[in-house]
């Protein structure tokens, strides 16, 4: 495992948390779901 992985995961978690808070006030669940799928794909490509 890469030593930087925990840092990357922590940063992504913070970003996702902020995004969720913002999205909850603007978007519906469907748009958020498609974004979450995109995030998971991005993470799997990074790792």
N, C-alpha and C positions, 0 to 999 in steps of 0.2 A: 504493500500500500504506500501511496505517496504521503510524505510527511505533511504536505500542505493541505491534504484533503480535509482535515477537521476545520481549518480556517476557511476554506472555500465553502464547506457545508454551512458553517456558522454565518458567513456573509449572505449566502443564498437564503437561509432561514430568516434572517433579518429583513432582507428585501421582500421575500414572500409575505411576511407578516405585515409590513407597511403596505404592500400592494393590496392585500386582502382588506385592510382597514379602509383604504381609499375606494376600492372596487365595490365594497358593500354599499356605499352610499351612491354609486353611479350606475352600476351594471346589474343585470340579473344573473342568476346562478349559471345559466347556460354559457354566457360569455366567459365567466370565470372558469368554468370547467374546461373549456377549450384552451384557455391560457395555462391552466394547471397541467394539462397534457403536454403542451409545448415545453413547459419547464421541466417535466420529467424526462422528455426526450433530450433536452439540452444537457441535463445532468448525466444521463446515460452516455451521451457522446463525450462529455468531458472526462468521465472516469474510465 
